[in-house]
Amino acid sequence: AALGLAAPRTRDPAAQVRAAAEAGFAWDGAALRLDPLSLSLDDTTLSGRLAWGTVLEFALRGDALDVDLYREPPDPAAEPFVFPGEAFAAWQARGTLELERARVEGVELEGVTLRLLLDEGAAAGAAR
């Protein structure tokens, strides 16, 4: 709210209370680099690097993330979720997010690695 942005509704009203970021910053005229990068949101800490030029590239490692805290409250009248693939069609991004622990839909996970590869073929369903 202090930034003039409305916070999304979450299942846990206390979620998104504390956020911080710290990074080394470099700009070479074509790409922005944040390395080293340290982020925290509530009880989650992430570290790694991020670069954004023609392609968004990242490698992040974190301790624990409870995804359920940040999901919207259930609404029986709501339409089912449809992944907005068209919104990502113009993106070019690649990277990894590694988490020691995660919780999604009440399921506890350990050693989670998420890899993202969005390239020019993403509009045709080639996102991997």
KOLGU-4560 file (N, C-alpha, C; in nm, 3 decimals, padded with zeros to 5 digits):
<recs>
<n_xx: 00.083 n_yy: -00.119 n_zz: 00.000 ca_xx: 00.000 ca_yy: 00.000 ca_zz: 00.000 c_xx: 00.087 c_yy: 00.126 c_zz: 00.000 mol: A seq: 1 type: ALA>
<n_xx: 00.201 n_yy: 00.122 n_zz: 00.067 ca_xx: 00.289 ca_yy: 00.239 ca_zz: 00.074 c_xx: 00.343 c_yy: 00.275 c_zz: -00.063 mol: A seq: 2 type: ALA>
<n_xx: 00.347 n_yy: 00.178 n_zz: -00.154 ca_xx: 00.396 ca_yy: 00.202 ca_zz: -00.290 c_xx: 00.283 c_yy: 00.236 c_zz: -00.387 mol: A seq: 3 type: LEU>
<n_xx: 00.161 n_yy: 00.242 n_zz: -00.335 ca_xx: 00.047 ca_yy: 00.273 ca_zz: -00.421 c_xx: -00.006 c_yy: 00.151 c_zz: -00.495 mol: A seq: 4 type: GLY>
<n_xx: 00.032 n_yy: 00.033 n_zz: -00.451 ca_xx: -00.014 ca_yy: -00.091 ca_zz: -00.515 c_xx: -00.105 c_yy: -00.165 c_zz: -00.419 mol: A seq: 5 type: LEU>
<n_xx: -00.212 n_yy: -00.218 n_zz: -00.472 ca_xx: -00.302 ca_yy: -00.298 ca_zz: -00.390 c_xx: -00.245 c_yy: -00.438 c_zz: -00.376 mol: A seq: 6 type: ALA>
<n_xx: -00.235 n_yy: -00.484 n_zz: -00.253 ca_xx: -00.185 ca_yy: -00.620 ca_zz: -00.229 c_xx: -00.293 c_yy: -00.720 c_zz: -00.268 mol: A seq: 7 type: ALA>
<n_xx: -00.253 n_yy: -00.831 n_zz: -00.329 ca_xx: -00.353 ca_yy: -00.931 ca_zz: -00.364 c_xx: -00.411 c_yy: -00.997 c_zz: -00.239 mol: A seq: 8 type: PRO>
<n_xx: -00.534 n_yy: -01.044 n_zz: -00.252 ca_xx: -00.595 ca_yy: -01.117 ca_zz: -00.140 c_xx: -00.526 c_yy: -01.252 c_zz: -00.127 mol: A seq: 9 type: ARG>
<n_xx: -00.498 n_yy: -01.291 n_zz: -00.004 ca_xx: -00.432 ca_yy: -01.419 ca_zz: 00.020 c_xx: -00.510 c_yy: -01.498 c_zz: 00.123 mol: A seq: 10 type: THR>
<n_xx: -00.483 n_yy: -01.628 n_zz: 00.128 ca_xx: -00.550 ca_yy: -01.713 ca_zz: 00.227 c_xx: -00.507 c_yy: -01.677 c_zz: 00.367 mol: A seq: 11 type: ARG>
<n_xx: -00.384 n_yy: -01.631 n_zz: 00.383 ca_xx: -00.333 ca_yy: -01.590 ca_zz: 00.513 c_xx: -00.321 c_yy: -01.438 c_zz: 00.513 mol: A seq: 12 type: ASP>
<n_xx: -00.405 n_yy: -01.368 n_zz: 00.588 ca_xx: -00.400 ca_yy: -01.222 ca_zz: 00.587 c_xx: -00.268 c_yy: -01.165 c_zz: 00.636 mol: A seq: 13 type: PRO>
<n_xx: -00.188 n_yy: -01.244 n_zz: 00.707 ca_xx: -00.059 ca_yy: -01.195 ca_zz: 00.756 c_xx: 00.051 c_yy: -01.211 c_zz: 00.652 mol: A seq: 14 type: ALA>
<n_xx: 00.024 n_yy: -01.281 n_zz: 00.543 ca_xx: 00.125 ca_yy: -01.300 ca_zz: 00.438 c_xx: 00.159 c_yy: -01.165 c_zz: 00.375 mol: A seq: 15 type: ALA>
<n_xx: 00.278 n_yy: -01.152 n_zz: 00.323 ca_xx: 00.327 ca_yy: -01.031 ca_zz: 00.257 c_xx: 00.348 c_yy: -00.916 c_zz: 00.355 mol: A seq: 16 type: GLN>
<n_xx: 00.380 n_yy: -00.950 n_zz: 00.476 ca_xx: 00.402 ca_yy: -00.846 ca_zz: 00.576 c_xx: 00.543 c_yy: -00.789 c_zz: 00.565 mol: A seq: 17 type: VAL>
<n_xx: 00.642 n_yy: -00.875 n_zz: 00.549 ca_xx: 00.780 ca_yy: -00.830 ca_zz: 00.545 c_xx: 00.844 c_yy: -00.868 c_zz: 00.413 mol: A seq: 18 type: ARG>
<n_xx: 00.906 n_yy: -00.772 n_zz: 00.348 ca_xx: 00.978 ca_yy: -00.799 ca_zz: 00.223 c_xx: 01.104 c_yy: -00.715 c_zz: 00.222 mol: A seq: 19 type: ALA>
<n_xx: 01.212 n_yy: -00.772 n_zz: 00.168 ca_xx: 01.339 ca_yy: -00.700 ca_zz: 00.158 c_xx: 01.417 c_yy: -00.754 c_zz: 00.041 mol: A seq: 20 type: ALA>
<n_xx: 01.504 n_yy: -00.670 n_zz: -00.015 ca_xx: 01.590 ca_yy: -00.711 ca_zz: -00.125 c_xx: 01.723 c_yy: -00.638 c_zz: -00.113 mol: A seq: 21 type: ALA>
<n_xx: 01.828 n_yy: -00.708 n_zz: -00.153 ca_xx: 01.960 ca_yy: -00.649 ca_zz: -00.156 c_xx: 02.032 c_yy: -00.710 c_zz: -00.274 mol: A seq: 22 type: GLU>
<n_xx: 02.104 n_yy: -00.626 n_zz: -00.351 ca_xx: 02.169 ca_yy: -00.680 ca_zz: -00.470 c_xx: 02.287 c_yy: -00.595 c_zz: -00.513 mol: A seq: 23 type: ALA>
<n_xx: 02.384 n_yy: -00.661 n_zz: -00.575 ca_xx: 02.486 ca_yy: -00.592 ca_zz: -00.650 c_xx: 02.425 c_yy: -00.559 c_zz: -00.786 mol: A seq: 24 type: GLY>
<n_xx: 02.451 n_yy: -00.441 n_zz: -00.838 ca_xx: 02.382 ca_yy: -00.392 ca_zz: -00.957 c_xx: 02.484 c_yy: -00.360 c_zz: -01.065 mol: A seq: 25 type: PHE>
<n_xx: 02.455 n_yy: -00.405 n_zz: -01.188 ca_xx: 02.541 ca_yy: -00.370 ca_zz: -01.302 c_xx: 02.454 c_yy: -00.349 c_zz: -01.425 mol: A seq: 26 type: ALA>
<n_xx: 02.490 n_yy: -00.250 n_zz: -01.506 ca_xx: 02.420 ca_yy: -00.220 ca_zz: -01.631 c_xx: 02.527 c_yy: -00.202 c_zz: -01.737 mol: A seq: 27 type: TRP>
<n_xx: 02.518 n_yy: -00.280 n_zz: -01.845 ca_xx: 02.619 ca_yy: -00.269 ca_zz: -01.951 c_xx: 02.565 c_yy: -00.204 c_zz: -02.077 mol: A seq: 28 type: ASP>
<n_xx: 02.452 n_yy: -00.136 n_zz: -02.067 ca_xx: 02.391 ca_yy: -00.071 ca_zz: -02.182 c_xx: 02.291 c_yy: -00.159 c_zz: -02.253 mol: A seq: 29 type: GLY>
<n_xx: 02.296 n_yy: -00.289 n_zz: -02.229 ca_xx: 02.203 ca_yy: -00.382 ca_zz: -02.294 c_xx: 02.133 c_yy: -00.473 c_zz: -02.194 mol: A seq: 30 type: ALA>
<n_xx: 02.192 n_yy: -00.491 n_zz: -02.079 ca_xx: 02.134 ca_yy: -00.583 ca_zz: -01.981 c_xx: 02.155 c_yy: -00.532 c_zz: -01.840 mol: A seq: 31 type: ALA>
<n_xx: 02.059 n_yy: -00.558 n_zz: -01.755 ca_xx: 02.065 ca_yy: -00.529 ca_zz: -01.613 c_xx: 02.102 c_yy: -00.658 c_zz: -01.541 mol: A seq: 32 type: LEU>
<n_xx: 02.201 n_yy: -00.652 n_zz: -01.454 ca_xx: 02.242 ca_yy: -00.769 ca_zz: -01.377 c_xx: 02.230 c_yy: -00.738 c_zz: -01.228 mol: A seq: 33 type: ARG>
<n_xx: 02.168 n_yy: -00.830 n_zz: -01.156 ca_xx: 02.161 ca_yy: -00.823 ca_zz: -01.011 c_xx: 02.234 c_yy: -00.947 c_zz: -00.959 mol: A seq: 34 type: LEU>
<n_xx: 02.356 n_yy: -00.925 n_zz: -00.911 ca_xx: 02.438 ca_yy: -01.038 ca_zz: -00.868 c_xx: 02.544 c_yy: -00.986 c_zz: -00.773 mol: A seq: 35 type: ASP>
<n_xx: 02.548 n_yy: -01.031 n_zz: -00.649 ca_xx: 02.457 ca_yy: -01.128 ca_zz: -00.586 c_xx: 02.322 c_yy: -01.063 c_zz: -00.555 mol: A seq: 36 type: PRO>
<n_xx: 02.220 n_yy: -01.146 n_zz: -00.548 ca_xx: 02.084 ca_yy: -01.102 ca_zz: -00.519 c_xx: 02.034 c_yy: -01.177 c_zz: -00.397 mol: A seq: 37 type: LEU>
<n_xx: 01.977 n_yy: -01.105 n_zz: -00.303 ca_xx: 01.919 ca_yy: -01.164 ca_zz: -00.183 c_xx: 01.779 c_yy: -01.107 c_zz: -00.166 mol: A seq: 38 type: SER>
<n_xx: 01.680 n_yy: -01.195 n_zz: -00.154 ca_xx: 01.540 ca_yy: -01.154 ca_zz: -00.138 c_xx: 01.482 c_yy: -01.223 c_zz: -00.016 mol: A seq: 39 type: LEU>
<n_xx: 01.391 n_yy: -01.155 n_zz: 00.050 ca_xx: 01.316 ca_yy: -01.221 ca_zz: 00.156 c_xx: 01.172 c_yy: -01.174 c_zz: 00.150 mol: A seq: 40 type: SER>
<n_xx: 01.082 n_yy: -01.266 n_zz: 00.173 ca_xx: 00.939 ca_yy: -01.239 ca_zz: 00.180 c_xx: 00.886 c_yy: -01.320 c_zz: 00.296 mol: A seq: 41 type: LEU>
<n_xx: 00.840 n_yy: -01.251 n_zz: 00.399 ca_xx: 00.796 ca_yy: -01.317 ca_zz: 00.521 c_xx: 00.907 c_yy: -01.410 c_zz: 00.570 mol: A seq: 42 type: ASP>
<n_xx: 00.882 n_yy: -01.540 n_zz: 00.579 ca_xx: 00.982 ca_yy: -01.634 ca_zz: 00.632 c_xx: 01.064 c_yy: -01.702 c_zz: 00.524 mol: A seq: 43 type: ASP>
<n_xx: 01.054 n_yy: -01.658 n_zz: 00.399 ca_xx: 01.127 ca_yy: -01.719 ca_zz: 00.289 c_xx: 01.246 c_yy: -01.631 c_zz: 00.251 mol: A seq: 44 type: THR>
<n_xx: 01.362 n_yy: -01.694 n_zz: 00.232 ca_xx: 01.478 ca_yy: -01.621 ca_zz: 00.183 c_xx: 01.528 c_yy: -01.687 c_zz: 00.055 mol: A seq: 45 type: THR>
<n_xx: 01.561 n_yy: -01.605 n_zz: -00.042 ca_xx: 01.613 ca_yy: -01.651 ca_zz: -00.170 c_xx: 01.745 c_yy: -01.578 c_zz: -00.197 mol: A seq: 46 type: LEU>
<n_xx: 01.836 n_yy: -01.647 n_zz: -00.264 ca_xx: 01.960 ca_yy: -01.583 ca_zz: -00.305 c_xx: 01.999 c_yy: -01.637 c_zz: -00.442 mol: A seq: 47 type: SER>
<n_xx: 02.078 n_yy: -01.560 n_zz: -00.513 ca_xx: 02.122 ca_yy: -01.603 ca_zz: -00.645 c_xx: 02.153 c_yy: -01.484 c_zz: -00.733 mol: A seq: 48 type: GLY>
<n_xx: 02.110 n_yy: -01.496 n_zz: -00.860 ca_xx: 02.139 ca_yy: -01.390 ca_zz: -00.956 c_xx: 02.023 c_yy: -01.377 c_zz: -01.054 mol: A seq: 49 type: ARG>
<n_xx: 02.016 n_yy: -01.259 n_zz: -01.115 ca_xx: 01.913 ca_yy: -01.231 ca_zz: -01.215 c_xx: 01.973 c_yy: -01.136 c_zz: -01.317 mol: A seq: 50 type: LEU>
<n_xx: 01.946 n_yy: -01.162 n_zz: -01.443 ca_xx: 01.991 ca_yy: -01.072 ca_zz: -01.551 c_xx: 01.874 c_yy: -01.053 c_zz: -01.646 mol: A seq: 51 type: ALA>
<n_xx: 01.858 n_yy: -00.928 n_zz: -01.693 ca_xx: 01.748 ca_yy: -00.899 ca_zz: -01.784 c_xx: 01.798 c_yy: -00.812 c_zz: -01.897 mol: A seq: 52 type: TRP>
<n_xx: 01.810 n_yy: -00.874 n_zz: -02.013 ca_xx: 01.843 ca_yy: -00.804 ca_zz: -02.137 c_xx: 01.736 c_yy: -00.844 c_zz: -02.237 mol: A seq: 53 type: GLY>
<n_xx: 01.775 n_yy: -00.909 n_zz: -02.345 ca_xx: 01.674 ca_yy: -00.960 ca_zz: -02.438 c_xx: 01.607 c_yy: -01.084 c_zz: -02.381 mol: A seq: 54 type: THR>
<n_xx: 01.674 n_yy: -01.150 n_zz: -02.286 ca_xx: 01.621 ca_yy: -01.268 ca_zz: -02.219 c_xx: 01.631 c_yy: -01.246 c_zz: -02.069 mol: A seq: 55 type: VAL>
<n_xx: 01.529 n_yy: -01.285 n_zz: -01.996 ca_xx: 01.534 ca_yy: -01.283 ca_zz: -01.850 c_xx: 01.599 c_yy: -01.414 c_zz: -01.806 mol: A seq: 56 type: LEU>
<n_xx: 01.711 n_yy: -01.403 n_zz: -01.736 ca_xx: 01.781 ca_yy: -01.522 ca_zz: -01.688 c_xx: 01.794 c_yy: -01.513 c_zz: -01.537 mol: A seq: 57 type: GLU>
<n_xx: 01.773 n_yy: -01.627 n_zz: -01.468 ca_xx: 01.783 ca_yy: -01.626 ca_zz: -01.324 c_xx: 01.827 c_yy: -01.762 c_zz: -01.272 mol: A seq: 58 type: PHE>
<n_xx: 01.888 n_yy: -01.759 n_zz: -01.158 ca_xx: 01.923 ca_yy: -01.879 ca_zz: -01.081 c_xx: 01.905 c_yy: -01.841 c_zz: -00.936 mol: A seq: 59 type: ALA>
<n_xx: 01.803 n_yy: -01.896 n_zz: -00.873 ca_xx: 01.770 ca_yy: -01.861 ca_zz: -00.735 c_xx: 01.763 c_yy: -01.988 c_zz: -00.651 mol: A seq: 60 type: LEU>
<n_xx: 01.807 n_yy: -01.975 n_zz: -00.528 ca_xx: 01.802 ca_yy: -02.087 ca_zz: -00.433 c_xx: 01.739 c_yy: -02.033 c_zz: -00.305 mol: A seq: 61 type: ARG>
<n_xx: 01.647 n_yy: -02.111 n_zz: -00.247 ca_xx: 01.579 ca_yy: -02.065 ca_zz: -00.127 c_xx: 01.563 c_yy: -02.173 c_zz: -00.024 mol: A seq: 62 type: GLY>
<n_xx: 01.520 n_yy: -02.131 n_zz: 00.095 ca_xx: 01.501 ca_yy: -02.226 ca_zz: 00.203 c_xx: 01.363 c_yy: -02.291 c_zz: 00.197 mol: A seq: 63 type: ASP>
<n_xx: 01.259 n_yy: -02.219 n_zz: 00.228 ca_xx: 01.125 ca_yy: -02.279 ca_zz: 00.233 c_xx: 01.023 c_yy: -02.178 c_zz: 00.182 mol: A seq: 64 type: ALA>
<n_xx: 00.925 n_yy: -02.228 n_zz: 00.108 ca_xx: 00.819 ca_yy: -02.142 ca_zz: 00.055 c_xx: 00.686 c_yy: -02.213 c_zz: 00.074 mol: A seq: 65 type: LEU>
<n_xx: 00.595 n_yy: -02.149 n_zz: 00.145 ca_xx: 00.460 ca_yy: -02.201 ca_zz: 00.163 c_xx: 00.370 c_yy: -02.130 c_zz: 00.062 mol: A seq: 66 type: ASP>
<n_xx: 00.353 n_yy: -02.189 n_zz: -00.054 ca_xx: 00.275 ca_yy: -02.130 ca_zz: -00.163 c_xx: 00.130 c_yy: -02.109 c_zz: -00.119 mol: A seq: 67 type: VAL>
<n_xx: 00.079 n_yy: -02.197 n_zz: -00.034 ca_xx: -00.060 ca_yy: -02.188 ca_zz: 00.010 c_xx: -00.090 c_yy: -02.055 c_zz: 00.079 mol: A seq: 68 type: ASP>
<n_xx: 00.008 n_yy: -01.997 n_zz: 00.148 ca_xx: -00.015 ca_yy: -01.869 ca_zz: 00.217 c_xx: -00.052 c_yy: -01.758 c_zz: 00.119 mol: A seq: 69 type: LEU>
<n_xx: 00.000 n_yy: -01.766 n_zz: -00.003 ca_xx: -00.014 ca_yy: -01.656 ca_zz: -00.098 c_xx: -00.123 c_yy: -01.680 c_zz: -00.202 mol: A seq: 70 type: TYR>
<n_xx: -00.187 n_yy: -01.793 n_zz: -00.197 ca_xx: -00.296 ca_yy: -01.820 ca_zz: -00.292 c_xx: -00.420 c_yy: -01.743 c_zz: -00.249 mol: A seq: 71 type: ARG>
<n_xx: -00.505 n_yy: -01.711 n_zz: -00.346 ca_xx: -00.629 ca_yy: -01.641 ca_zz: -00.313 c_xx: -00.721 c_yy: -01.733 c_zz: -00.233 mol: A seq: 72 type: GLU>
<n_xx: -00.803 n_yy: -01.674 n_zz: -00.146 ca_xx: -00.900 ca_yy: -01.756 ca_zz: -00.073 c_xx: -00.993 c_yy: -01.827 c_zz: -00.172 mol: A seq: 73 type: PRO>
<n_xx: -01.036 n_yy: -01.947 n_zz: -00.138 ca_xx: -01.125 ca_yy: -02.020 ca_zz: -00.230 c_xx: -01.256 c_yy: -01.945 c_zz: -00.249 mol: A seq: 74 type: PRO>
<n_xx: -01.307 n_yy: -01.949 n_zz: -00.372 ca_xx: -01.434 ca_yy: -01.886 ca_zz: -00.406 c_xx: -01.511 c_yy: -01.986 c_zz: -00.491 mol: A seq: 75 type: ASP>
<n_xx: -01.612 n_yy: -02.052 n_zz: -00.432 ca_xx: -01.687 ca_yy: -02.154 ca_zz: -00.507 c_xx: -01.752 c_yy: -02.101 c_zz: -00.635 mol: A seq: 76 type: PRO>
<n_xx: -01.777 n_yy: -01.971 n_zz: -00.641 ca_xx: -01.843 ca_yy: -01.914 ca_zz: -00.759 c_xx: -01.743 c_yy: -01.874 c_zz: -00.867 mol: A seq: 77 type: ALA>
<n_xx: -01.614 n_yy: -01.883 n_zz: -00.838 ca_xx: -01.512 ca_yy: -01.838 ca_zz: -00.933 c_xx: -01.498 c_yy: -01.936 c_zz: -01.049 mol: A seq: 78 type: ALA>
<n_xx: -01.457 n_yy: -01.880 n_zz: -01.164 ca_xx: -01.427 ca_yy: -01.963 ca_zz: -01.280 c_xx: -01.300 c_yy: -02.043 c_zz: -01.252 mol: A seq: 79 type: GLU>
<n_xx: -01.287 n_yy: -02.162 n_zz: -01.311 ca_xx: -01.164 ca_yy: -02.240 ca_zz: -01.291 c_xx: -01.043 c_yy: -02.165 c_zz: -01.346 mol: A seq: 80 type: PRO>
<n_xx: -00.928 n_yy: -02.188 n_zz: -01.285 ca_xx: -00.805 ca_yy: -02.123 ca_zz: -01.328 c_xx: -00.764 c_yy: -02.175 c_zz: -01.466 mol: A seq: 81 type: PHE>
<n_xx: -00.728 n_yy: -02.081 n_zz: -01.553 ca_xx: -00.676 ca_yy: -02.115 ca_zz: -01.685 c_xx: -00.539 c_yy: -02.047 c_zz: -01.695 mol: A seq: 82 type: VAL>
<n_xx: -00.436 n_yy: -02.127 n_zz: -01.721 ca_xx: -00.301 ca_yy: -02.071 ca_zz: -01.730 c_xx: -00.296 c_yy: -01.970 c_zz: -01.843 mol: A seq: 83 type: PHE>
<n_xx: -00.248 n_yy: -01.847 n_zz: -01.816 ca_xx: -00.247 ca_yy: -01.742 ca_zz: -01.919 c_xx: -00.129 c_yy: -01.754 c_zz: -02.015 mol: A seq: 84 type: PRO>
<n_xx: -00.127 n_yy: -01.859 n_zz: -02.094 ca_xx: -00.016 ca_yy: -01.885 ca_zz: -02.185 c_xx: 00.011 c_yy: -01.772 c_zz: -02.282 mol: A seq: 85 type: GLY>
<n_xx: -00.092 n_yy: -01.706 n_zz: -02.330 ca_xx: -00.073 ca_yy: -01.596 ca_zz: -02.425 c_xx: 00.006 c_yy: -01.482 c_zz: -02.363 mol: A seq: 86 type: GLU>
<n_xx: -00.011 n_yy: -01.462 n_zz: -02.232 ca_xx: 00.060 ca_yy: -01.354 ca_zz: -02.165 c_xx: 00.211 c_yy: -01.377 c_zz: -02.165 mol: A seq: 87 type: ALA>
<n_xx: 00.253 n_yy: -01.503 n_zz: -02.175 ca_xx: 00.395 ca_yy: -01.535 ca_zz: -02.174 c_xx: 00.452 c_yy: -01.552 c_zz: -02.314 mol: A seq: 88 type: PHE>
<n_xx: 00.369 n_yy: -01.541 n_zz: -02.416 ca_xx: 00.413 ca_yy: -01.568 ca_zz: -02.553 c_xx: 00.528 c_yy: -01.479 c_zz: -02.598 mol: A seq: 89 type: ALA>
<n_xx: 00.530 n_yy: -01.356 n_zz: -02.555 ca_xx: 00.635 ca_yy: -01.263 ca_zz: -02.599 c_xx: 00.760 c_yy: -01.270 c_zz: -02.510 mol: A seq: 90 type: ALA>
<n_xx: 00.751 n_yy: -01.338 n_zz: -02.399 ca_xx: 00.864 ca_yy: -01.347 ca_zz: -02.306 c_xx: 00.970 c_yy: -01.442 c_zz: -02.357 mol: A seq: 91 type: TRP>
<n_xx: 01.092 n_yy: -01.410 n_zz: -02.326 ca_xx: 01.202 ca_yy: -01.504 ca_zz: -02.340 c_xx: 01.268 c_yy: -01.509 c_zz: -02.204 mol: A seq: 92 type: GLN>
<n_xx: 01.263 n_yy: -01.624 n_zz: -02.141 ca_xx: 01.316 ca_yy: -01.637 ca_zz: -02.006 c_xx: 01.368 c_yy: -01.778 c_zz: -01.985 mol: A seq: 93 type: ALA>
<n_xx: 01.469 n_yy: -01.786 n_zz: -01.902 ca_xx: 01.519 ca_yy: -01.918 ca_zz: -01.863 c_xx: 01.584 c_yy: -01.906 c_zz: -01.726 mol: A seq: 94 type: ARG>
<n_xx: 01.563 n_yy: -02.010 n_zz: -01.648 ca_xx: 01.624 ca_yy: -02.008 ca_zz: -01.517 c_xx: 01.578 c_yy: -02.121 c_zz: -01.430 mol: A seq: 95 type: GLY>
<n_xx: 01.632 n_yy: -02.123 n_zz: -01.309 ca_xx: 01.597 ca_yy: -02.226 ca_zz: -01.212 c_xx: 01.565 c_yy: -02.161 c_zz: -01.078 mol: A seq: 96 type: THR>
<n_xx: 01.475 n_yy: -02.224 n_zz: -01.007 ca_xx: 01.442 ca_yy: -02.189 ca_zz: -00.870 c_xx: 01.453 c_yy: -02.319 c_zz: -00.791 mol: A seq: 97 type: LEU>
<n_xx: 01.545 n_yy: -02.324 n_zz: -00.697 ca_xx: 01.565 ca_yy: -02.442 ca_zz: -00.613 c_xx: 01.521 c_yy: -02.407 c_zz: -00.471 mol: A seq: 98 type: GLU>
<n_xx: 01.440 n_yy: -02.494 n_zz: -00.413 ca_xx: 01.391 ca_yy: -02.474 ca_zz: -00.277 c_xx: 01.421 c_yy: -02.597 c_zz: -00.193 mol: A seq: 99 type: LEU>
<n_xx: 01.468 n_yy: -02.574 n_zz: -00.072 ca_xx: 01.490 ca_yy: -02.687 ca_zz: 00.019 c_xx: 01.357 c_yy: -02.752 c_zz: 00.054 mol: A seq: 100 type: GLU>
<n_xx: 01.254 n_yy: -02.669 n_zz: 00.078 ca_xx: 01.122 ca_yy: -02.719 ca_zz: 00.112 c_xx: 01.016 c_yy: -02.629 c_zz: 00.049 mol: A seq: 101 type: ARG>
<n_xx: 00.902 n_yy: -02.688 n_zz: 00.016 ca_xx: 00.789 ca_yy: -02.610 ca_zz: -00.033 c_xx: 00.660 c_yy: -02.679 c_zz: 00.011 mol: A seq: 102 type: ALA>
<n_xx: 00.556 n_yy: -02.599 n_zz: 00.020 ca_xx: 00.424 ca_yy: -02.653 ca_zz: 00.053 c_xx: 00.327 c_yy: -02.600 c_zz: -00.051 mol: A seq: 103 type: ARG>
<n_xx: 00.257 n_yy: -02.691 n_zz: -00.118 ca_xx: 00.159 ca_yy: -02.655 ca_zz: -00.221 c_xx: 00.038 c_yy: -02.745 c_zz: -00.203 mol: A seq: 104 type: VAL>
<n_xx: -00.080 n_yy: -02.684 n_zz: -00.191 ca_xx: -00.204 ca_yy: -02.760 ca_zz: -00.173 c_xx: -00.195 c_yy: -02.854 c_zz: -00.054 mol: A seq: 105 type: GLU>
<n_xx: -00.122 n_yy: -02.811 n_zz: 00.051 ca_xx: -00.109 ca_yy: -02.892 ca_zz: 00.171 c_xx: -00.007 c_yy: -03.004 c_zz: 00.161 mol: A seq: 106 type: GLY>
<n_xx: 00.056 n_yy: -03.019 n_zz: 00.045 ca_xx: 00.157 ca_yy: -03.123 ca_zz: 00.025 c_xx: 00.294 c_yy: -03.066 c_zz: 00.058 mol: A seq: 107 type: VAL>
<n_xx: 00.367 n_yy: -03.134 n_zz: 00.145 ca_xx: 00.502 ca_yy: -03.093 ca_zz: 00.183 c_xx: 00.602 c_yy: -03.155 c_zz: 00.085 mol: A seq: 108 type: GLU>
<n_xx: 00.687 n_yy: -03.071 n_zz: 00.025 ca_xx: 00.786 ca_yy: -03.116 ca_zz: -00.072 c_xx: 00.925 c_yy: -03.081 c_zz: -00.022 mol: A seq: 109 type: LEU>
<n_xx: 01.023 n_yy: -03.163 n_zz: -00.058 ca_xx: 01.163 ca_yy: -03.136 ca_zz: -00.024 c_xx: 01.247 c_yy: -03.146 c_zz: -00.150 mol: A seq: 110 type: GLU>
<n_xx: 01.351 n_yy: -03.065 n_zz: -00.157 ca_xx: 01.442 ca_yy: -03.070 ca_zz: -00.271 c_xx: 01.374 c_yy: -03.037 c_zz: -00.402 mol: A seq: 111 type: GLY>
<n_xx: 01.303 n_yy: -02.926 n_zz: -00.407 ca_xx: 01.225 ca_yy: -02.887 ca_zz: -00.524 c_xx: 01.312 c_yy: -02.804 c_zz: -00.619 mol: A seq: 112 type: VAL>
<n_xx: 01.312 n_yy: -02.841 n_zz: -00.747 ca_xx: 01.379 ca_yy: -02.762 ca_zz: -00.850 c_xx: 01.279 c_yy: -02.733 c_zz: -00.960 mol: A seq: 113 type: THR>
<n_xx: 01.258 n_yy: -02.604 n_zz: -00.987 ca_xx: 01.171 ca_yy: -02.562 ca_zz: -01.095 c_xx: 01.258 c_yy: -02.501 c_zz: -01.203 mol: A seq: 114 type: LEU>
<n_xx: 01.241 n_yy: -02.547 n_zz: -01.326 ca_xx: 01.316 ca_yy: -02.493 ca_zz: -01.439 c_xx: 01.218 c_yy: -02.428 c_zz: -01.535 mol: A seq: 115 type: ARG>
<n_xx: 01.255 n_yy: -02.312 n_zz: -01.584 ca_xx: 01.171 ca_yy: -02.238 ca_zz: -01.677 c_xx: 01.249 c_yy: -02.213 c_zz: -01.804 mol: A seq: 116 type: LEU>
<n_xx: 01.188 n_yy: -02.244 n_zz: -01.917 ca_xx: 01.246 ca_yy: -02.211 ca_zz: -02.046 c_xx: 01.133 c_yy: -02.161 c_zz: -02.134 mol: A seq: 117 type: LEU>
<n_xx: 01.129 n_yy: -02.031 n_zz: -02.155 ca_xx: 01.034 ca_yy: -01.970 ca_zz: -02.246 c_xx: 01.115 c_yy: -01.911 c_zz: -02.360 mol: A seq: 118 type: LEU>
<n_xx: 01.088 n_yy: -01.958 n_zz: -02.479 ca_xx: 01.161 ca_yy: -01.906 ca_zz: -02.594 c_xx: 01.060 c_yy: -01.862 c_zz: -02.699 mol: A seq: 119 type: ASP>
<n_xx: 01.107 n_yy: -01.835 n_zz: -02.818 ca_xx: 01.018 ca_yy: -01.785 ca_zz: -02.923 c_xx: 00.906 c_yy: -01.882 c_zz: -02.954 mol: A seq: 120 type: GLU>
<n_xx: 00.924 n_yy: -02.010 n_zz: -02.924 ca_xx: 00.820 ca_yy: -02.110 ca_zz: -02.951 c_xx: 00.718 c_yy: -02.123 c_zz: -02.841 mol: A seq: 121 type: GLY>
<n_xx: 00.730 n_yy: -02.042 n_zz: -02.734 ca_xx: 00.639 ca_yy: -02.054 ca_zz: -02.622 c_xx: 00.494 c_yy: -02.033 c_zz: -02.663 mol: A seq: 122 type: ALA>
<n_xx: 00.471 n_yy: -01.947 n_zz: -02.760 ca_xx: 00.334 ca_yy: -01.922 ca_zz: -02.806 c_xx: 00.273 c_yy: -02.047 c_zz: -02.867 mol: A seq: 123 type: ALA>
<n_xx: 00.357 n_yy: -02.134 n_zz: -02.917 ca_xx: 00.309 ca_yy: -02.257 ca_zz: -02.978 c_xx: 00.310 c_yy: -02.372 c_zz: -02.880 mol: A seq: 124 type: ALA>
<n_xx: 00.329 n_yy: -02.343 n_zz: -02.752 ca_xx: 00.324 ca_yy: -02.447 ca_zz: -02.651 c_xx: 00.460 c_yy: -02.511 c_zz: -02.625 mol: A seq: 125 type: GLY>
<n_xx: 00.567 n_yy: -02.445 n_zz: -02.661 ca_xx: 00.699 ca_yy: -02.503 ca_zz: -02.644 c_xx: 00.765 c_yy: -02.463 c_zz: -02.512 mol: A seq: 126 type: ALA>
<n_xx: 00.691 n_yy: -02.398 n_zz: -02.424 ca_xx: 00.750 ca_yy: -02.366 ca_zz: -02.293 c_xx: 00.780 c_yy: -02.494 c_zz: -02.220 mol: A seq: 127 type: ALA>
<n_xx: 00.900 n_yy: -02.504 n_zz: -02.162 ca_xx: 00.938 ca_yy: -02.628 ca_zz: -02.095 c_xx: 00.972 c_yy: -02.597 c_zz: -01.950 mol: A seq: 128 type: ARG>
</recs>
